[in-house]
Amino acid sequence: MQAYRAALLSFHDDGSARYEPDGLLVVGPDAAGRKVIRAAGAHAALAGNYPGVHVTHLPGRILAPGFIDLHLHFPQTDVIGSPAEGLLPWLEDYTFPHESRFSDHAHAVAMADVFLDELLRNGVTTALTFCTSHPHSVDALLEESERRGLRMIAGKVLQDRHSPDGVRDETEQSLLDTEALIRRWQGRARLGYAITPRFAPSCTEAQLRGAGELAARYPDVWIQSHVAENRDEIRWVHQLFPHARSYLSVYEDFGLLRERAIYAHCIHIDDTDRALLRASGAAAAVSPTSNLFLGSGFFDYEAARRAGFRYGLASDVGGGTSFSPFHTMLAAYYVGREGQTKIGVSLAPQDLWWQHTAGAAQALGLEGVIGNLRPGCEADFVVLDPQATPLLARKTAHARNLDELLFSMIVLGDDRVVEQVAVDGVITSRRKAAAA
C-alpha cells in the first residue's frame, strides 16, 4: 500500500464537496488485485491505522479525483481552433478531411499517443470518445490506453450516408465491424466499447436499426451520439425522419436510449425530451466550449435540474477549444449565466467540479468506480498545485472558503495546475507546475 498526505477533495452523494485540509489518501490492492482507494479522510484520524505504510508528503497540494471527459473526438485533435461559419460547414471543411487520414493505420497509432498525452497533461483519467469509421482507429487508441492502464471507452463511428468518400462506411460491414470490436474490447483491462452512430443524419435507418439490435444484444456496452446541437441540423433531421416526434426520439425509435447512453449537447430539446432522458436513464454530455465556439446555443441547466436527468461535462475536442477541464468548467459557468432563461443560473464551483468528476461517473453508470476519492473507487487521482502561477497563488492565498478556492482554480487554472496524475494507482506524469 501507498499513502499520500495533502488536502483532499471528494464528493458526497448529493454532489456537494467534502474537503480535508490535512488529509490522508491510502491506495492499495483490493481482493481482485485492482489498485483502489483503501481509505481517505483526515490525517489525524487515519494515520495510526496504517503503520509501516510509506507516506508521500505533498504540502500545499490538493488531491482530487481524476477528471472524466464525457464526450470528445480522438481523431479531431488537430481540428482544434479551425474557423468555420457553424457546425455543418465545420464538419465538411475540417473534420471529415482530418478523419479520412485515419485510413492510414500508422497515422492512427501516432495520433493515439498525442491524444492520450494531452488528456493526461490536463488531468483527464477517463474519457468517452469517438474514433473514426475505420475499425483500426479504435484498436490504435485502445491498445495504447491499455498499455498506459487507462480507463477508456471508445467506438467506431457509424456513418453510411451523407458523408464523403474516405469516412463513409458500408451498412452491413459497419455493423459486423462494430460487433467484432465489442467482442475484442468491452471489459478488457479497464476498457469499454461505445456503439457510435455519428448523428442521425449520417446513418440510414438500416444502420440505426442494426445499432439498436447490437445495443440490445450487449447491454453492458455504452452508446454515444449527438443530438439537438444546431438548429440547421435539427431541421435536417426532421426532413430525414418526418415521423419522429423529435430529434431525440429518433434514437428512442431505434432502441438507442437506455442506461449508459450518452448524448452530446442536448441544447434545443423540450421538456418531453428531458423527461425521456430521465425515464430511459440516458445522459447528456454538456459541451460548453464547443457550443460557444460554433455558436450552437446554450445548455439549459435550470430545465435539466427540473427534469432530473443525468448530465456531466465534456470538452468536445475538436469543436471544443481545449482539453483543459478548467477551461470547460469556466465555459459552463458562462453558459449557465446566459442559459435559455431570462435570468440564468450561477453554477456553484462545487457543482462545476462535480460535473467533471463524480457527476460524469454517474452519467456513465460508473458511480462508485471512478470520479471520487472514496474507499473502493479506482485509484485515479490528480495532484493539483493551487499556486501554479503567480496570479493564481495570490488569488488562492486569499480564499476564505472552499468555493472561493475552487473557483479561483476554475477561472485562472490550466494544465499547469495539474502537477501529477495517478492512473490505476501509479503516478504516470510528473512535472513541475510552471511558475509563470
Buried (B, 14 or more C-beta within 10 A) or exposed (E): BBBBBBBBBBBEEEBEBBBBEEBBBBBBEBEEEBBBBBBBBEBEEBBEEBEEBEBEEBEEBBBBBBBBBBBBBBBBBBBBEBEBEBBBEBBEBBBBBBBBBBBEEEBBBEBBEEBBBBBBBBBBBBBBBBBBBBBBBBBBBBBBBBEBBBBBBBBBBBBBBBBEEBBBBEBEEBBEBBBEBBEBBBEEBBBBBBBBBBBBBBBBBEBBBBBBBBBEEBEEBBBBBBBBBBBEBBEBBEEBBEEBBBBBBBBBBBBBBBBBBBBBBBBBBEEEBBEBBBEBBBBBBBBBBBBBBBEBBBBBBBBBEEBEBBBBBBBBBBBBBBBBBBBBBBBBBBBBBBBBEEEBBEBBBBBBBBBBBBBBBBBBBBBBBBBBBBBEBBBBBBBBBBBBBEEBBEBBEEBEEBBEBBBBBBBBBBBBBBBBBBBBBBBBBEEEBEEE
